Amino acid sequence: MRLLALPITLIVIAILVYLLVTLTRGGKPASRREAAGAPRWETDTVMENGWTLIVVRKVALGPAGPVELARQTVRAIKDDDPNWDELYREAMVEARNRVSTLEIES
């Protein structure tokens, strides 16, 4: 009988710890899953065919990873433009402002 006392005690302690953690979080695991799956707007930079595209996109976390739901191009900059750095910084500021506006409207 003493041989079973230690494993049973450990199981009971593990269950109590699990319940305590679950109660102190107040059901946050389910809300985290919902928040992770909720669509959000984010900035992104895409480089293709000699152009740098600054875009904002609406992304949701699907079962196989992120899924793009919508995309808006903020600005396209030619890669060999002499003012590329300045144009990129301006476009990123504009993209972040657009993300803020879209998040408020959602």
Phi and psi in radians as a Rosetta constraint file:
Dihedral C 1 N 2 CA 2 C 2 CIRCULARHARMONIC -1.146 0.35
Dihedral N 2 CA 2 C 2 N 3 CIRCULARHARMONIC -0.474 0.35
Dihedral C 2 N 3 CA 3 C 3 CIRCULARHARMONIC -1.124 0.35
Dihedral N 3 CA 3 C 3 N 4 CIRCULARHARMONIC -0.605 0.35
Dihedral C 3 N 4 CA 4 C 4 CIRCULARHARMONIC -1.494 0.35
Dihedral N 4 CA 4 C 4 N 5 CIRCULARHARMONIC -0.261 0.35
Dihedral C 4 N 5 CA 5 C 5 CIRCULARHARMONIC -1.122 0.35
Dihedral N 5 CA 5 C 5 N 6 CIRCULARHARMONIC -0.755 0.35
Dihedral C 5 N 6 CA 6 C 6 CIRCULARHARMONIC -1.156 0.35
Dihedral N 6 CA 6 C 6 N 7 CIRCULARHARMONIC -0.854 0.35
Dihedral C 6 N 7 CA 7 C 7 CIRCULARHARMONIC -1.091 0.35
Dihedral N 7 CA 7 C 7 N 8 CIRCULARHARMONIC -0.682 0.35
Dihedral C 7 N 8 CA 8 C 8 CIRCULARHARMONIC -1.142 0.35
Dihedral N 8 CA 8 C 8 N 9 CIRCULARHARMONIC -0.725 0.35
Dihedral C 8 N 9 CA 9 C 9 CIRCULARHARMONIC -1.079 0.35
Dihedral N 9 CA 9 C 9 N 10 CIRCULARHARMONIC -0.760 0.35
Dihedral C 9 N 10 CA 10 C 10 CIRCULARHARMONIC -1.125 0.35
Dihedral N 10 CA 10 C 10 N 11 CIRCULARHARMONIC -0.690 0.35
Dihedral C 10 N 11 CA 11 C 11 CIRCULARHARMONIC -1.116 0.35
Dihedral N 11 CA 11 C 11 N 12 CIRCULARHARMONIC -0.777 0.35
Dihedral C 11 N 12 CA 12 C 12 CIRCULARHARMONIC -1.100 0.35
Dihedral N 12 CA 12 C 12 N 13 CIRCULARHARMONIC -0.741 0.35
Dihedral C 12 N 13 CA 13 C 13 CIRCULARHARMONIC -1.116 0.35
Dihedral N 13 CA 13 C 13 N 14 CIRCULARHARMONIC -0.728 0.35
Dihedral C 13 N 14 CA 14 C 14 CIRCULARHARMONIC -1.101 0.35
Dihedral N 14 CA 14 C 14 N 15 CIRCULARHARMONIC -0.725 0.35
Dihedral C 14 N 15 CA 15 C 15 CIRCULARHARMONIC -1.127 0.35
Dihedral N 15 CA 15 C 15 N 16 CIRCULARHARMONIC -0.756 0.35
Dihedral C 15 N 16 CA 16 C 16 CIRCULARHARMONIC -1.106 0.35
Dihedral N 16 CA 16 C 16 N 17 CIRCULARHARMONIC -0.723 0.35
Dihedral C 16 N 17 CA 17 C 17 CIRCULARHARMONIC -1.113 0.35
Dihedral N 17 CA 17 C 17 N 18 CIRCULARHARMONIC -0.755 0.35
Dihedral C 17 N 18 CA 18 C 18 CIRCULARHARMONIC -1.054 0.35
Dihedral N 18 CA 18 C 18 N 19 CIRCULARHARMONIC -0.811 0.35
Dihedral C 18 N 19 CA 19 C 19 CIRCULARHARMONIC -1.107 0.35
Dihedral N 19 CA 19 C 19 N 20 CIRCULARHARMONIC -0.721 0.35
Dihedral C 19 N 20 CA 20 C 20 CIRCULARHARMONIC -1.083 0.35
Dihedral N 20 CA 20 C 20 N 21 CIRCULARHARMONIC -0.798 0.35
Dihedral C 20 N 21 CA 21 C 21 CIRCULARHARMONIC -1.121 0.35
Dihedral N 21 CA 21 C 21 N 22 CIRCULARHARMONIC -0.744 0.35
Dihedral C 21 N 22 CA 22 C 22 CIRCULARHARMONIC -1.100 0.35
Dihedral N 22 CA 22 C 22 N 23 CIRCULARHARMONIC -0.742 0.35
Dihedral C 22 N 23 CA 23 C 23 CIRCULARHARMONIC -1.217 0.35
Dihedral N 23 CA 23 C 23 N 24 CIRCULARHARMONIC -0.648 0.35
Dihedral C 23 N 24 CA 24 C 24 CIRCULARHARMONIC -1.256 0.35
Dihedral N 24 CA 24 C 24 N 25 CIRCULARHARMONIC -0.490 0.35
Dihedral C 24 N 25 CA 25 C 25 CIRCULARHARMONIC -1.341 0.35
Dihedral N 25 CA 25 C 25 N 26 CIRCULARHARMONIC -0.343 0.35
Dihedral C 25 N 26 CA 26 C 26 CIRCULARHARMONIC 1.153 0.35
Dihedral N 26 CA 26 C 26 N 27 CIRCULARHARMONIC 0.652 0.35
Dihedral C 26 N 27 CA 27 C 27 CIRCULARHARMONIC 1.386 0.35
Dihedral N 27 CA 27 C 27 N 28 CIRCULARHARMONIC 0.362 0.35
Dihedral C 27 N 28 CA 28 C 28 CIRCULARHARMONIC -1.144 0.35
Dihedral N 28 CA 28 C 28 N 29 CIRCULARHARMONIC -0.519 0.35
Dihedral C 28 N 29 CA 29 C 29 CIRCULARHARMONIC -1.002 0.35
Dihedral N 29 CA 29 C 29 N 30 CIRCULARHARMONIC -0.722 0.35
Dihedral C 29 N 30 CA 30 C 30 CIRCULARHARMONIC -1.179 0.35
Dihedral N 30 CA 30 C 30 N 31 CIRCULARHARMONIC -0.727 0.35
Dihedral C 30 N 31 CA 31 C 31 CIRCULARHARMONIC -1.196 0.35
Dihedral N 31 CA 31 C 31 N 32 CIRCULARHARMONIC -0.541 0.35
Dihedral C 31 N 32 CA 32 C 32 CIRCULARHARMONIC -1.143 0.35
Dihedral N 32 CA 32 C 32 N 33 CIRCULARHARMONIC -0.719 0.35
Dihedral C 32 N 33 CA 33 C 33 CIRCULARHARMONIC -1.109 0.35
Dihedral N 33 CA 33 C 33 N 34 CIRCULARHARMONIC -0.713 0.35
Dihedral C 33 N 34 CA 34 C 34 CIRCULARHARMONIC -1.150 0.35
Dihedral N 34 CA 34 C 34 N 35 CIRCULARHARMONIC -0.737 0.35
Dihedral C 34 N 35 CA 35 C 35 CIRCULARHARMONIC -1.153 0.35
Dihedral N 35 CA 35 C 35 N 36 CIRCULARHARMONIC -0.637 0.35
Dihedral C 35 N 36 CA 36 C 36 CIRCULARHARMONIC -1.177 0.35
Dihedral N 36 CA 36 C 36 N 37 CIRCULARHARMONIC -0.583 0.35
Dihedral C 36 N 37 CA 37 C 37 CIRCULARHARMONIC -1.488 0.35
Dihedral N 37 CA 37 C 37 N 38 CIRCULARHARMONIC -0.217 0.35
Dihedral C 37 N 38 CA 38 C 38 CIRCULARHARMONIC -1.234 0.35
Dihedral N 38 CA 38 C 38 N 39 CIRCULARHARMONIC 2.371 0.35
Dihedral C 38 N 39 CA 39 C 39 CIRCULARHARMONIC -1.157 0.35
Dihedral N 39 CA 39 C 39 N 40 CIRCULARHARMONIC 2.558 0.35
Dihedral C 39 N 40 CA 40 C 40 CIRCULARHARMONIC -2.465 0.35
Dihedral N 40 CA 40 C 40 N 41 CIRCULARHARMONIC 2.698 0.35
Dihedral C 40 N 41 CA 41 C 41 CIRCULARHARMONIC -1.633 0.35
Dihedral N 41 CA 41 C 41 N 42 CIRCULARHARMONIC 2.477 0.35
Dihedral C 41 N 42 CA 42 C 42 CIRCULARHARMONIC -2.579 0.35
Dihedral N 42 CA 42 C 42 N 43 CIRCULARHARMONIC 2.744 0.35
Dihedral C 42 N 43 CA 43 C 43 CIRCULARHARMONIC -1.518 0.35
Dihedral N 43 CA 43 C 43 N 44 CIRCULARHARMONIC 2.709 0.35
Dihedral C 43 N 44 CA 44 C 44 CIRCULARHARMONIC -2.699 0.35
Dihedral N 44 CA 44 C 44 N 45 CIRCULARHARMONIC 2.705 0.35
Dihedral C 44 N 45 CA 45 C 45 CIRCULARHARMONIC -2.116 0.35
Dihedral N 45 CA 45 C 45 N 46 CIRCULARHARMONIC 2.241 0.35
Dihedral C 45 N 46 CA 46 C 46 CIRCULARHARMONIC -2.116 0.35
Dihedral N 46 CA 46 C 46 N 47 CIRCULARHARMONIC 2.276 0.35
Dihedral C 46 N 47 CA 47 C 47 CIRCULARHARMONIC -1.973 0.35
Dihedral N 47 CA 47 C 47 N 48 CIRCULARHARMONIC 2.091 0.35
Dihedral C 47 N 48 CA 48 C 48 CIRCULARHARMONIC -2.690 0.35
Dihedral N 48 CA 48 C 48 N 49 CIRCULARHARMONIC 2.403 0.35
Dihedral C 48 N 49 CA 49 C 49 CIRCULARHARMONIC 0.911 0.35
Dihedral N 49 CA 49 C 49 N 50 CIRCULARHARMONIC 0.722 0.35
Dihedral C 49 N 50 CA 50 C 50 CIRCULARHARMONIC 1.403 0.35
Dihedral N 50 CA 50 C 50 N 51 CIRCULARHARMONIC 0.181 0.35
Dihedral C 50 N 51 CA 51 C 51 CIRCULARHARMONIC -2.155 0.35
Dihedral N 51 CA 51 C 51 N 52 CIRCULARHARMONIC 2.573 0.35
Dihedral C 51 N 52 CA 52 C 52 CIRCULARHARMONIC -1.899 0.35
Dihedral N 52 CA 52 C 52 N 53 CIRCULARHARMONIC 2.092 0.35
Dihedral C 52 N 53 CA 53 C 53 CIRCULARHARMONIC -1.834 0.35
Dihedral N 53 CA 53 C 53 N 54 CIRCULARHARMONIC 2.202 0.35
Dihedral C 53 N 54 CA 54 C 54 CIRCULARHARMONIC -1.744 0.35
Dihedral N 54 CA 54 C 54 N 55 CIRCULARHARMONIC 2.089 0.35
Dihedral C 54 N 55 CA 55 C 55 CIRCULARHARMONIC -2.252 0.35
Dihedral N 55 CA 55 C 55 N 56 CIRCULARHARMONIC 2.747 0.35
Dihedral C 55 N 56 CA 56 C 56 CIRCULARHARMONIC -1.996 0.35
Dihedral N 56 CA 56 C 56 N 57 CIRCULARHARMONIC 2.456 0.35
Dihedral C 56 N 57 CA 57 C 57 CIRCULARHARMONIC -2.440 0.35
Dihedral N 57 CA 57 C 57 N 58 CIRCULARHARMONIC 2.580 0.35
Dihedral C 57 N 58 CA 58 C 58 CIRCULARHARMONIC -1.660 0.35
Dihedral N 58 CA 58 C 58 N 59 CIRCULARHARMONIC 2.134 0.35
Dihedral C 58 N 59 CA 59 C 59 CIRCULARHARMONIC -2.206 0.35
Dihedral N 59 CA 59 C 59 N 60 CIRCULARHARMONIC 2.412 0.35
Dihedral C 59 N 60 CA 60 C 60 CIRCULARHARMONIC -2.181 0.35
Dihedral N 60 CA 60 C 60 N 61 CIRCULARHARMONIC 2.593 0.35
Dihedral C 60 N 61 CA 61 C 61 CIRCULARHARMONIC -1.505 0.35
Dihedral N 61 CA 61 C 61 N 62 CIRCULARHARMONIC 1.996 0.35
Dihedral C 61 N 62 CA 62 C 62 CIRCULARHARMONIC -1.731 0.35
Dihedral N 62 CA 62 C 62 N 63 CIRCULARHARMONIC -3.124 0.35
Dihedral C 62 N 63 CA 63 C 63 CIRCULARHARMONIC -1.126 0.35
Dihedral N 63 CA 63 C 63 N 64 CIRCULARHARMONIC -0.477 0.35
Dihedral C 63 N 64 CA 64 C 64 CIRCULARHARMONIC -1.788 0.35
Dihedral N 64 CA 64 C 64 N 65 CIRCULARHARMONIC 0.203 0.35
Dihedral C 64 N 65 CA 65 C 65 CIRCULARHARMONIC 2.085 0.35
Dihedral N 65 CA 65 C 65 N 66 CIRCULARHARMONIC -2.940 0.35
Dihedral C 65 N 66 CA 66 C 66 CIRCULARHARMONIC -1.119 0.35
Dihedral N 66 CA 66 C 66 N 67 CIRCULARHARMONIC 2.451 0.35
Dihedral C 66 N 67 CA 67 C 67 CIRCULARHARMONIC -2.153 0.35
Dihedral N 67 CA 67 C 67 N 68 CIRCULARHARMONIC 2.182 0.35
Dihedral C 67 N 68 CA 68 C 68 CIRCULARHARMONIC -1.428 0.35
Dihedral N 68 CA 68 C 68 N 69 CIRCULARHARMONIC 2.153 0.35
Dihedral C 68 N 69 CA 69 C 69 CIRCULARHARMONIC -1.711 0.35
Dihedral N 69 CA 69 C 69 N 70 CIRCULARHARMONIC -0.586 0.35
Dihedral C 69 N 70 CA 70 C 70 CIRCULARHARMONIC -2.679 0.35
Dihedral N 70 CA 70 C 70 N 71 CIRCULARHARMONIC 2.732 0.35
Dihedral C 70 N 71 CA 71 C 71 CIRCULARHARMONIC -2.544 0.35
Dihedral N 71 CA 71 C 71 N 72 CIRCULARHARMONIC 2.387 0.35
Dihedral C 71 N 72 CA 72 C 72 CIRCULARHARMONIC -2.223 0.35
Dihedral N 72 CA 72 C 72 N 73 CIRCULARHARMONIC 2.244 0.35
Dihedral C 72 N 73 CA 73 C 73 CIRCULARHARMONIC -1.493 0.35
Dihedral N 73 CA 73 C 73 N 74 CIRCULARHARMONIC 2.166 0.35
Dihedral C 73 N 74 CA 74 C 74 CIRCULARHARMONIC -1.478 0.35
Dihedral N 74 CA 74 C 74 N 75 CIRCULARHARMONIC -0.810 0.35
Dihedral C 74 N 75 CA 75 C 75 CIRCULARHARMONIC -2.779 0.35
Dihedral N 75 CA 75 C 75 N 76 CIRCULARHARMONIC 2.592 0.35
Dihedral C 75 N 76 CA 76 C 76 CIRCULARHARMONIC -2.037 0.35
Dihedral N 76 CA 76 C 76 N 77 CIRCULARHARMONIC 2.232 0.35
Dihedral C 76 N 77 CA 77 C 77 CIRCULARHARMONIC -2.121 0.35
Dihedral N 77 CA 77 C 77 N 78 CIRCULARHARMONIC 2.240 0.35
Dihedral C 77 N 78 CA 78 C 78 CIRCULARHARMONIC -1.139 0.35
Dihedral N 78 CA 78 C 78 N 79 CIRCULARHARMONIC 2.330 0.35
Dihedral C 78 N 79 CA 79 C 79 CIRCULARHARMONIC -1.072 0.35
Dihedral N 79 CA 79 C 79 N 80 CIRCULARHARMONIC -0.491 0.35
Dihedral C 79 N 80 CA 80 C 80 CIRCULARHARMONIC -1.696 0.35
Dihedral N 80 CA 80 C 80 N 81 CIRCULARHARMONIC 0.251 0.35
Dihedral C 80 N 81 CA 81 C 81 CIRCULARHARMONIC -1.150 0.35
Dihedral N 81 CA 81 C 81 N 82 CIRCULARHARMONIC 2.276 0.35
Dihedral C 81 N 82 CA 82 C 82 CIRCULARHARMONIC -1.136 0.35
Dihedral N 82 CA 82 C 82 N 83 CIRCULARHARMONIC -0.415 0.35
Dihedral C 82 N 83 CA 83 C 83 CIRCULARHARMONIC -1.773 0.35
Dihedral N 83 CA 83 C 83 N 84 CIRCULARHARMONIC 0.478 0.35
Dihedral C 83 N 84 CA 84 C 84 CIRCULARHARMONIC -0.962 0.35
Dihedral N 84 CA 84 C 84 N 85 CIRCULARHARMONIC -0.815 0.35
Dihedral C 84 N 85 CA 85 C 85 CIRCULARHARMONIC -1.040 0.35
Dihedral N 85 CA 85 C 85 N 86 CIRCULARHARMONIC -0.835 0.35
Dihedral C 85 N 86 CA 86 C 86 CIRCULARHARMONIC -1.129 0.35
Dihedral N 86 CA 86 C 86 N 87 CIRCULARHARMONIC -0.783 0.35
Dihedral C 86 N 87 CA 87 C 87 CIRCULARHARMONIC -1.109 0.35
Dihedral N 87 CA 87 C 87 N 88 CIRCULARHARMONIC -0.677 0.35
Dihedral C 87 N 88 CA 88 C 88 CIRCULARHARMONIC -1.115 0.35
Dihedral N 88 CA 88 C 88 N 89 CIRCULARHARMONIC -0.809 0.35
Dihedral C 88 N 89 CA 89 C 89 CIRCULARHARMONIC -1.075 0.35
Dihedral N 89 CA 89 C 89 N 90 CIRCULARHARMONIC -0.754 0.35
Dihedral C 89 N 90 CA 90 C 90 CIRCULARHARMONIC -1.085 0.35
Dihedral N 90 CA 90 C 90 N 91 CIRCULARHARMONIC -0.735 0.35
Dihedral C 90 N 91 CA 91 C 91 CIRCULARHARMONIC -1.155 0.35
Dihedral N 91 CA 91 C 91 N 92 CIRCULARHARMONIC -0.666 0.35
Dihedral C 91 N 92 CA 92 C 92 CIRCULARHARMONIC -1.170 0.35
Dihedral N 92 CA 92 C 92 N 93 CIRCULARHARMONIC -0.655 0.35
Dihedral C 92 N 93 CA 93 C 93 CIRCULARHARMONIC -1.091 0.35
Dihedral N 93 CA 93 C 93 N 94 CIRCULARHARMONIC -0.796 0.35
Dihedral C 93 N 94 CA 94 C 94 CIRCULARHARMONIC -1.086 0.35
Dihedral N 94 CA 94 C 94 N 95 CIRCULARHARMONIC -0.709 0.35
Dihedral C 94 N 95 CA 95 C 95 CIRCULARHARMONIC -1.138 0.35
Dihedral N 95 CA 95 C 95 N 96 CIRCULARHARMONIC -0.742 0.35
Dihedral C 95 N 96 CA 96 C 96 CIRCULARHARMONIC -1.127 0.35
Dihedral N 96 CA 96 C 96 N 97 CIRCULARHARMONIC -0.675 0.35
Dihedral C 96 N 97 CA 97 C 97 CIRCULARHARMONIC -1.119 0.35
Dihedral N 97 CA 97 C 97 N 98 CIRCULARHARMONIC -0.697 0.35
Dihedral C 97 N 98 CA 98 C 98 CIRCULARHARMONIC -1.152 0.35
Dihedral N 98 CA 98 C 98 N 99 CIRCULARHARMONIC -0.704 0.35
Dihedral C 98 N 99 CA 99 C 99 CIRCULARHARMONIC -1.052 0.35
Dihedral N 99 CA 99 C 99 N 100 CIRCULARHARMONIC -0.769 0.35
Dihedral C 99 N 100 CA 100 C 100 CIRCULARHARMONIC -1.041 0.35
Dihedral N 100 CA 100 C 100 N 101 CIRCULARHARMONIC -0.773 0.35
Dihedral C 100 N 101 CA 101 C 101 CIRCULARHARMONIC -1.128 0.35
Dihedral N 101 CA 101 C 101 N 102 CIRCULARHARMONIC -0.781 0.35
Dihedral C 101 N 102 CA 102 C 102 CIRCULARHARMONIC -1.155 0.35
Dihedral N 102 CA 102 C 102 N 103 CIRCULARHARMONIC -0.628 0.35
Dihedral C 102 N 103 CA 103 C 103 CIRCULARHARMONIC -1.174 0.35
Dihedral N 103 CA 103 C 103 N 104 CIRCULARHARMONIC -0.666 0.35
Dihedral C 103 N 104 CA 104 C 104 CIRCULARHARMONIC -1.147 0.35
Dihedral N 104 CA 104 C 104 N 105 CIRCULARHARMONIC -0.698 0.35
Dihedral C 104 N 105 CA 105 C 105 CIRCULARHARMONIC -1.294 0.35
Dihedral N 105 CA 105 C 105 N 106 CIRCULARHARMONIC -0.364 0.35
